[in-house]
């Protein structure tokens, strides 16, 4: 009997051992208890589902606006004719040729500041009699309120050595006019030609020399972005000469020549052109 009991005990212990082994296998396969120890580093970490806030991307700086360089448009083109009141705010700066326009052109609007023998140099310093006293032409002009300045100078400078002195003095003249009248339209008029007879004299007053000086005026007009008006073509024939019927001495215009010059100014307007009034349209 005793032997049987011992065998029974052995049989009873064997299933228990098997159960214990099975439980251990299950425990190892599940990775242990679901809880985490108090000193586990996992407890101090942020949950994986939370993400750090993204820093805002700074807005791109706008690119600086670079002003466009003014584009010179070349000599003043032909336009519809304007009324003579268009010249109310105009000043005509020049020598004896401009004085001839005043005397024979028939224009009763605008202001004439001119002197016989005037040059791009003497207008700075040479005193002349004016309505406001005796002073240089540019000093008088500086006191005036004007919207357009028509310049006709250069015939008396033809005897200067080369063209560099003329260029230098003309540059200073344009700078002075722009400084004194920054809002005015400055109009450089080309030097008018001389007659065939005058040109044939072989002296410094000749059309070849006039062409060289006009080239300087054209370059300076573009450089300083001012108007250049080729008024010479208003009185020149097909050979670029001043017809004898438009002048009285081969240099200065007569009444017919002055009218052609003025008509050219009327049909080559600069700046803002006023709308014609109802009376003018009728």
Secondary structure, 3 states (H helix, E strand, C coil): CHHHHHHHHHHHHHHHHHHHHHHHHHHHHCCCCCCCCCCCHHHHCCCCCCCCCCCCCCCCCCCCCCCCCCCCCCCCCCCCCCCHHHHCCEEEEECHHHHHHHHHCCCCCCEEEECCCCCCCHHHHCEEEECCEEEEHHHHHHCCCCCEEEEECCHHHCCCCCCHHHHHHHHHHHHHHHHHCCCCEEEEECCCCCCHHHHCCCCCCCHHHHHHHHHHHHHHHHHCCCEEECHHHHCECCCCCECHHHECCCCCECHHHHHHHHHHHHCCCCCCCCCCCHHHHC
